[in-house]
Amino acid sequence: MDLNYYDTLIAVAEDCPVDRAVVPPGGGKTVAAVQFAMLAENPGALTQEDVLFETWLRRQEGLGEPSGAERAELRERFFAGPRACLRASPLPKRYGWGLLFDARGRITLCPVESEEYRRIAGGSVPGVTVRRAMRSARR
């Protein structure tokens, strides 16, 4: 089963508390800090599945660095059950980062204050679907 998005912008949540993208605090251990570091260091290289699995893996205590076979087994087990997608990520929910997926499902961070974000979120880019991140607060 393919859980990735293609040609899609996950736009910031309606109730996002910032109007400019900010680097998440947390020293690399929070979900937001881990995801930001991965995507900032590897623009256009990772898929949603990569980010979800690597975020979980990096936050496991005492796991060490698994071998290739162990990593493959862990990944298979990780995706055996339901997983929240990146619409639930704190990056577009709280920190003002849009997540732009290309035709191969690879993600690039897109700051909410950028011209590119405004153009895509405004529907001016044909072929790119815009989906909002999930709200933090209930209505």
Buried (B, 14 or more C-beta within 10 A) or exposed (E): EEBBBBBBBBBBBEBBEEEEBBEBEBEEEBBBBBBBBBBEEBEEEBBBBBBBBBBBBBEEEEEEEBEEEEBEEBBEEBBEEEBEBBBBBBBBBBBBBBBBBBEEBBBBBBBBEBEBBEEBBEEEBEEBBBBBBBEBEEE
